[in-house]
Amino acid sequence: MIQNISTRDARYPIGHGHGSDAIHRDPVYSYAVTLLHDDNGHTGVGLAFTLGEGNQLVCEAARFYAQRLIGQPIEEIMAGFGALQHTLADEQQFRWLGPHKGVVQLALASVTNACWDLWAKTRGVPLWKLLLDLTPEQIVATLDLSYLEDELTGAAALQILRDHQATRPVRSGILQTGYPGYDTSVGWFNYDDAQVRENCKRAIAAGFTAMKLKVGSRDPERDLRRAHIVREVAGDQARVMVDANQQWTLPQALDICQRLRVINPFWIEEPTHPDDVLGHKTLADAIAPTRLALGEHVPNRVVFKNYLQAKCAGFIQADAVRLAGVSEFLAVSLLSRKFGIPTVPHVGDMGQLHQHLALFNHIALGHEAIFLEHIPHLREHFVHPCKVEGGVYQTPQAAGASCDLKPA
């Protein structure tokens, strides 16, 4: 039973140009942390990710949600978590601050993720195993599918899960081989050309066969020059992605994305404003077959549904520390599976939580194991940092969701 709750405002200046992009030039990687303490000595840890200022607001909102859980056993909470999450998200006064976006949505992510972590810890298993051990009915009971019913009903979600049960053994070998990663730190925006070149060489030496460059410069020639550097060092066989972090207007994106196609990007990420679904559709049609990767700043399942309906997303980058946690991530994964679009998570959690979710996506839903983003800058702050060897995530074995942070 959950006896008490607390929150933690955890901020980690990373400096030296790390984490910089076209919009966020000086980020402070931060977590709004929810801690659920039960009567057996377990603590569920949930994260939501911010870049510093305002992190305390998310903590305050998370405390508001988490108070509702005191006195309840985690097994009972999770048995009907989808209905509970719907009730929390629709709290009559708090909902006005969203709905389903911004501070209140991040707070719900933190609380939801703490519940999943506590559930796995009380059962003594890693989150990926808990997810795989649950029946399709139990999984669907953790989901709020409201506003998705025109595309994904509860019955349809059940069917997707059941359809892939028999072939799970074919995909379970990934637990031994590990899940492929890609290096997203070779080309932060504030790195100079020489540093980008050296980082690419180091990534290749470390076993990565895919890497990402930050673009969105005021001078498009800088973007093109740096993109050519990455492609030159990585070689023709490597997958190279570029990420504009929403910097371009649609006319700018139409121009520069066409010019970037010369390096054969595996995807172009967040080219323009994340709410402009039709703008992304215009761009996707114009640069096909080059694909767009979308989702880092998509706040909820409804907007993801619109992207999928518009047929402009080549990759869905759902993030369980921006959406309403693991449960909404799973709803989006099921939805994207129904549309046949791969889910390649954005990792605001630095890959700690998403290494579990990527395994579930592949084994239980049949999503292709393309790769998972790897960002190493906060490794020293986690009790059980993810292990990436030879460019591959090694399967975590500790109970829970790998989100425990060391004391400040």
C-alpha positions in Angstrom: 0.0 0.0 0.0 1.3 3.5 -0.8 1.9 5.2 2.5 3.3 8.5 1.4 4.5 10.5 -1.6 7.2 13.0 -2.3 8.7 14.9 -5.3 12.2 16.0 -6.2 13.3 18.9 -8.4 16.5 17.4 -10.0 18.5 19.6 -12.2 21.8 18.7 -13.9 23.8 21.4 -15.8 25.6 19.6 -18.5 27.7 22.5 -20.1 30.3 22.4 -22.9 27.6 22.6 -25.6 26.1 19.3 -24.8 22.4 19.0 -25.4 22.3 22.2 -27.5 20.0 22.5 -30.5 18.6 25.2 -32.7 16.0 26.3 -30.1 17.6 25.2 -26.8 21.1 26.7 -26.7 21.9 26.3 -23.0 19.7 23.5 -21.6 19.8 22.3 -18.0 18.7 18.6 -18.2 16.1 18.3 -15.4 13.6 15.8 -14.0 10.4 16.4 -12.1 10.6 13.2 -10.0 7.6 11.6 -8.2 8.4 9.1 -5.4 5.8 6.7 -4.2 6.7 5.0 -0.9 4.9 1.8 0.0 4.6 -0.1 3.3 7.1 -2.8 2.2 10.0 -0.5 1.7 9.7 -0.1 -2.1 9.9 3.3 -3.7 8.4 3.9 -7.2 10.3 6.5 -9.1 8.7 8.4 -12.0 10.4 11.0 -14.3 9.2 13.8 -16.4 11.8 15.7 -18.4 12.3 19.5 -18.7 15.2 21.8 -19.5 15.4 23.7 -16.2 13.1 26.6 -15.5 9.6 25.6 -14.6 10.7 22.2 -13.3 9.3 23.1 -9.9 5.9 23.7 -11.4 5.8 20.2 -12.7 6.8 18.9 -9.3 3.9 20.8 -7.7 1.4 19.5 -10.1 2.8 15.9 -9.7 2.3 16.2 -6.0 -1.4 17.2 -6.5 -2.0 14.0 -8.6 0.1 11.7 -6.4 -1.8 12.6 -3.2 -4.8 10.7 -4.7 -2.8 7.5 -4.5 -2.1 7.4 -0.8 -3.7 4.5 1.0 -4.1 2.4 -2.2 -2.3 -0.9 -3.0 -0.3 -0.7 -6.3 -1.9 -3.9 -7.6 -5.4 -2.4 -7.3 -4.2 0.9 -8.8 -2.8 -0.8 -11.9 -5.6 -3.2 -12.3 -7.7 -0.3 -13.6 -5.1 2.3 -14.3 -6.6 3.4 -17.6 -9.8 4.6 -15.9 -7.8 6.2 -13.1 -5.5 8.1 -15.5 -8.6 9.3 -17.4 -10.1 10.6 -14.1 -6.8 12.4 -13.1 -6.4 13.9 -16.6 -10.0 15.2 -16.5 -9.9 16.6 -12.9 -12.3 19.5 -13.4 -10.1 22.4 -12.3 -6.7 21.1 -13.2 -7.7 20.1 -16.7 -8.1 23.8 -17.6 -4.3 24.1 -17.4 -3.9 21.7 -20.3 -5.9 19.9 -21.4 -3.6 17.0 -21.8 -0.5 19.1 -22.5 2.0 21.3 -20.7 2.8 21.2 -17.0 -0.2 19.1 -16.0 0.6 16.5 -18.7 4.2 16.3 -17.6 3.1 15.9 -14.0 0.8 13.0 -15.0 3.8 11.4 -16.8 5.9 11.6 -13.7 3.2 10.0 -11.5 2.2 7.4 -14.0 5.8 6.3 -14.5 6.3 6.1 -10.7 3.3 3.7 -10.6 4.7 1.4 -13.3 8.1 1.4 -11.6 6.6 0.6 -8.2 4.5 -2.2 -9.8 7.6 -3.8 -11.3 9.6 -3.5 -8.1 6.8 -5.0 -6.0 6.8 -8.0 -8.4 10.6 -8.1 -8.4 11.1 -7.9 -12.1 12.4 -5.4 -14.7 9.6 -3.3 -16.3 10.1 -5.0 -19.7 9.4 -8.4 -18.1 6.3 -7.1 -16.2 5.0 -5.8 -19.5 5.6 -9.1 -21.3 4.1 -11.1 -18.4 0.8 -9.2 -18.4 -2.1 -10.6 -20.4 -3.5 -8.5 -23.3 -6.5 -7.8 -21.1 -4.3 -6.5 -18.3 -2.3 -4.3 -20.7 -5.5 -2.7 -22.1 -6.8 -2.1 -18.6 -3.9 0.3 -18.0 -4.7 2.4 -21.0 -6.9 5.5 -21.5 -8.1 5.1 -25.1 -10.6 8.0 -25.0 -10.5 10.2 -28.1 -8.9 7.3 -30.1 -12.0 5.3 -30.6 -12.4 6.3 -34.2 -9.1 4.6 -34.9 -8.3 2.3 -31.9 -11.0 0.8 -29.7 -10.2 -1.4 -26.7 -11.2 -4.4 -28.7 -8.9 -3.4 -31.5 -6.0 -3.0 -29.1 -6.7 -6.4 -27.6 -6.7 -7.9 -31.1 -3.3 -6.4 -32.0 -1.8 -7.8 -28.8 -3.3 -11.2 -29.3 -2.3 -11.3 -33.0 1.4 -11.1 -32.0 1.4 -13.5 -29.1 2.2 -16.7 -31.1 5.2 -15.1 -32.8 6.8 -13.6 -29.7 9.5 -16.4 -29.5 10.7 -15.3 -32.9 11.4 -11.8 -31.6 12.5 -12.7 -28.0 16.1 -13.3 -29.0 16.6 -9.6 -28.8 16.7 -10.0 -25.0 20.0 -11.8 -25.4 21.5 -9.8 -28.3 20.4 -6.4 -27.1 18.5 -3.6 -28.7 20.4 -1.5 -31.3 21.2 2.1 -30.4 22.0 5.3 -32.3 24.3 8.1 -31.2 22.4 11.4 -30.9 25.4 13.2 -29.4 27.8 13.4 -32.3 26.4 16.8 -33.6 25.0 19.0 -30.9 24.2 22.4 -32.2 27.0 24.3 -30.4 29.8 21.9 -31.4 32.1 23.2 -34.1 32.9 21.3 -37.3 36.0 19.7 -36.0 34.2 18.4 -32.9 31.4 16.9 -35.0 34.0 15.2 -37.2 35.8 13.7 -34.2 32.6 12.7 -32.5 31.5 10.8 -35.6 34.8 8.9 -35.6 34.4 8.0 -32.0 30.8 6.9 -32.5 31.8 4.5 -35.3 34.7 3.2 -33.2 32.2 2.5 -30.4 30.1 0.4 -32.7 27.3 2.7 -33.7 26.0 2.5 -37.3 23.6 5.4 -37.0 24.0 8.9 -35.7 22.2 12.3 -35.6 23.1 15.9 -36.4 21.4 19.0 -35.1 20.5 21.5 -37.8 18.4 24.6 -38.0 21.1 27.2 -38.3 20.3 30.7 -39.4 22.7 30.0 -42.3 21.5 26.9 -44.2 25.0 26.5 -45.6 26.2 25.7 -42.1 23.7 22.9 -41.9 24.6 21.5 -45.3 28.4 21.7 -44.6 28.0 19.8 -41.2 25.6 17.3 -42.8 28.2 16.5 -45.4 30.9 16.0 -42.7 28.8 13.4 -40.9 28.0 11.6 -44.1 31.6 11.7 -45.2 32.9 10.3 -41.9 30.1 7.8 -41.4 30.1 6.4 -44.9 27.3 5.5 -47.3 26.1 2.5 -45.3 25.5 4.3 -42.0 22.1 5.8 -41.2 22.4 9.6 -40.7 19.5 11.6 -39.3 19.1 15.4 -39.0 17.1 17.2 -36.4 15.9 20.8 -36.7 14.1 21.0 -33.3 11.1 22.9 -34.8 13.3 25.8 -36.0 12.0 26.3 -39.5 8.9 27.8 -40.8 7.2 25.7 -43.5 8.6 27.7 -46.4 12.1 27.4 -44.9 11.6 23.7 -44.3 10.5 23.1 -47.9 13.7 24.7 -49.1 16.3 23.3 -46.7 14.8 19.7 -46.6 15.1 19.4 -50.3 18.7 20.5 -50.1 19.5 18.1 -47.3 18.3 15.1 -49.3 21.7 15.1 -51.0 23.2 13.3 -48.0 20.4 10.7 -48.1 19.1 11.2 -44.5 17.3 8.3 -42.8 14.9 10.9 -41.5 14.4 14.6 -41.0 13.3 15.3 -37.4 11.0 18.0 -36.1 11.3 20.3 -39.2 8.6 22.8 -38.1 6.1 23.6 -35.4 4.8 20.4 -33.8 1.2 21.5 -33.8 1.2 22.1 -37.6 -0.1 18.7 -38.8 -1.1 19.9 -42.2 2.2 21.7 -42.6 4.0 18.5 -42.0 1.7 16.8 -44.5 2.7 19.4 -47.2 6.4 18.9 -46.4 6.2 15.1 -46.3 4.6 15.0 -49.7 7.1 17.4 -51.1 10.2 15.5 -50.0 9.0 11.9 -50.3 10.5 9.3 -50.1 12.6 11.0 -47.5 10.7 10.5 -44.2 9.9 12.8 -41.3 10.3 11.7 -37.6 7.8 13.4 -35.4 6.8 13.4 -31.7 9.4 14.8 -29.3 7.1 17.8 -28.6 3.8 16.1 -29.4 2.0 16.2 -26.0 -0.7 13.6 -26.3 -2.2 10.6 -28.1 -4.8 12.7 -29.9 -2.2 14.8 -31.9 -0.3 11.6 -32.7 -3.6 10.2 -34.1 -3.9 13.2 -36.3 -0.3 12.8 -37.6 -1.0 9.2 -38.4 -4.3 10.0 -40.1 -2.6 12.7 -42.2 0.0 10.1 -43.3 2.9 12.5 -42.8 4.9 10.7 -40.1 7.5 8.2 -41.2 8.6 7.5 -37.7 6.7 8.1 -34.4 8.9 9.5 -31.7 6.7 9.0 -28.7 8.3 9.9 -25.3 7.0 8.4 -22.1 8.4 11.4 -20.1 6.4 13.9 -22.2 3.2 12.0 -22.9 1.2 10.9 -19.8 3.7 8.2 -19.0 4.1 4.6 -19.9 0.4 4.0 -20.4 -0.1 6.7 -23.0 3.1 5.7 -24.7 1.7 2.2 -25.0 -1.6 3.6 -26.5 0.4 5.5 -29.1 2.6 2.4 -29.9 -0.6 0.4 -30.5 -2.0 3.1 -32.6 1.1 3.4 -34.7 1.3 -0.4 -35.1 -2.3 -0.3 -36.4 -1.1 2.3 -39.0 2.1 0.4 -39.8 4.4 3.2 -38.8 7.4 2.4 -36.7 7.8 3.8 -33.2 11.3 5.0 -32.4 11.1 6.7 -29.0 12.6 10.1 -28.2 14.5 9.6 -24.9 14.0 12.5 -22.5 14.8 9.9 -19.9 18.2 9.3 -21.5 17.0 5.8 -22.5 16.6 4.5 -19.0 12.8 3.9 -19.2 12.6 3.5 -23.0 15.0 0.6 -23.2 12.2 -1.4 -21.5 9.4 0.0 -23.7 11.4 -0.6 -26.9 11.8 -4.3 -26.0 8.0 -4.6 -25.3 7.2 -2.8 -28.6 9.3 -5.3 -30.6 8.4 -8.5 -28.8 4.8 -8.0 -28.0 3.6 -5.6 -30.8 5.9 -6.7 -33.6 7.4 -3.2 -34.1 10.6 -3.4 -36.1 13.7 -3.1 -33.8 15.2 -0.2 -35.7 17.2 1.5 -32.9 16.9 3.5 -29.8 18.4 6.9 -29.2 21.4 7.0 -26.8 22.4 10.2 -24.9 25.1 9.6 -22.3 25.3 12.9 -20.4 23.4 11.9 -17.2 24.8 8.4 -16.8 26.6 9.2 -13.6 23.3 10.3 -11.9 21.4 7.0 -12.2 21.7 4.1 -9.8 21.4 1.6 -12.7 22.6 3.5 -15.8 21.7 1.8 -19.1 24.5 -0.3 -20.5 25.3 0.3 -24.2 28.1 -1.8 -25.6 29.1 -2.0 -29.2 26.3 0.4 -30.1 23.7 -1.9 -28.5 21.6 -1.5 -25.4 22.1 -4.5 -23.1 18.9 -5.8 -21.5 18.4 -4.4 -18.0 18.0 -6.9 -15.2 17.3 -4.9 -12.1 13.7 -4.7 -10.8 11.8 -1.6 -11.9 12.1 0.9 -14.8 15.8 1.9 -14.3 14.8 5.4 -13.2 16.3 5.6 -9.7 18.4 8.6 -9.3 21.4 8.9 -6.9 20.9 11.3 -4.0 21.6 14.9 -4.7 
